[in-house]
Amino acid sequence: MVFRKPPDGGWGWVIVVVSFFTQFLCYGSPLAVGVLYLEWLDAFGEGKGKTAWVGSLANGIGLLASPVCSICVSSFGARPVAIFSGFMVAGGLMMSSFAPNIYFLYISYGIVVGLGCGLLYTATVTITCHYFDKRRGLALGLISTGSSVGLFIYAALQRELIDLYGLDGCLLIVGALSLNILACGSLMRPLESFDSPPPEKKCVDKVPDQFFVYHEKEKTVEENISILEKGYVDEKCANNIPDYKQDAILNKNVLSSINVNEKDTYKKKVVEQTNFCKQLAKRKWQLYLNYWEETVVLFKNKVFSALFVAILLFDIGGFPPSLLMEDVARSANINEDDYHMPLISIIGIMTAVGKLTLGILADFKWVNTLYLYVTTLLMTGVALFAIPFAKSYLTLAMLSGILGFLTGNWSIFPYVTTKTVGIEKLTHAYGILMFFAGLGNSLGPPIVGWFYDWTQEYDTAFYFSGFCVLLGGFLLLLAALPCWNACTTQSSKLPPNTYSYKVASRA
């Protein structure tokens, strides 16, 4: 498939709208799973840690399976994957309404819904990057706010539905709403070139010529009989053999000819099927080898290697505050009367603002997107270090807003990845990076919890979190500096398979 130059508009804005609603519909319930969490505690009577795994799987499994999601989008396209994933999310939510125990929810809500969300996230990001170049930051910022808006609306919606219809009715209705993803996915038209080269030949045509016997027209039994009858008439005239003897000879020759013909044809077909399977197996194996070779090439890029370390450390240190900030306030003995708004709500609101603002900034030519991303990492680390010193609701609210705004750097992360490896390798590289992001999301809260169990206070835990984020930011900054200089002086000499980050103003 040959892609045209990104139009930076036109049908691309339709892609932005449907991608926004896709993330809104698929991530609304998993991000607001805290409302369901309380109901599951009462319904199944399991421990808090055991029940919390349901929401953790739903939010982490999609990122952990990102390499698989990337392969699916690369192989089948964004539109088929989005439609199929819509069925997964809706089906998983509806199945969860019939869950007899918490283990059933691990599969129906945690794995099925989580994997569907991961597929949809990869599909929406990939197709948006195909349609936008100069305005890619704005487009990615707009679609990524869909999940944040979904968090606010679904938190109130699920609470109201539970009051009216109970937990089972809530999950059924939310699952039915998720079926609207199918309509959104059907509008994700791929960006193809009108003058693309002719399609490749089928796999059968690529098999060497000596393996083809199906194209040779085999004679039927009737044709063989007619040929033998012709020979019979000529032979009868020449030898004057009686008719009954000639008929016996003819029947014997026909039967022997048919038997020999069937045996030869069967043997040839067996040989051809065997050779064809061997050729097909070789081609599939070569595709797998090419995939791993491309992966090795990606990790030879210093910026990409530092990027995966940075995203891993960022999620280990930056993800826990969104789950633990309310408990931090409770541990600081802050009076509940001082609460004007839940801290989690402040983080969610500012995350949406940060996604949109950082996405717009990324579109300015004078803004270097990689340095912008590094800045958000360093500021996040400083904010995490400041949490232990916050002893009032006002200071915690301010830090929550800052952390939420900086967490909005998710909107420019695909932009940074595209500039680092190129649009051709975006799906492959982004899947690998999202795997490490999911790993960080899974490890972060338990590590912070272990620190709290060890010290009985959050100070050491947030010092550790801030150190992780700062370390990731400094490593990425150090890896980018020499690559920047090499890109400026040798950009014209780089071979086509070498990937390097380019300054935004020179892109």
Buried (B, 14 or more C-beta within 10 A) or exposed (E): EEBEEBBBEEEBBEBBBBBBBBBBBBBBBBBBBBBBBEBBBEBBEBEEEBBBBBBBBBBBBBBBBBBBBBBBBBEEBBBBBBBBBBBBBBBBBBBBBEBEEBBBBBBBBBBBBBBBBBBBBBBBBBBBBBBBBEBBBBBBBBBBBBBBBBBBEBBEBBBEBBEEEBBBEBBBBBBEBBBBBBBBBEBBBEBEEEEEEEEEEEEEEEBEEEBBEEEEEEEEEEEBBEEBEEEBEEBBEEEEEEEEEBEEBBEEBBEEBEEEBEEEEEEBEEEBEEBBEEBBEEEEEEEEEEEEEBBEBBEEBBBBBBBBBBBBBBBBBBBBBBBBBBEBBEEBEBEEEEEEEBBBBBBBBBBBBBBBBBBBBBBEEEBBBBBBBBBBBBBBBEBBBBBBEBEEBEBBBBBBBBBBBBBBBBBBBBBBBBBBBBBEBBBBBBBBBBBBBBBBBBBBBEBBBEBBEEEEEBEBBBBBBBBBBBBBBBBBBEBBEEBBEBBEEEEEEEEEEEBBBBBBEEE
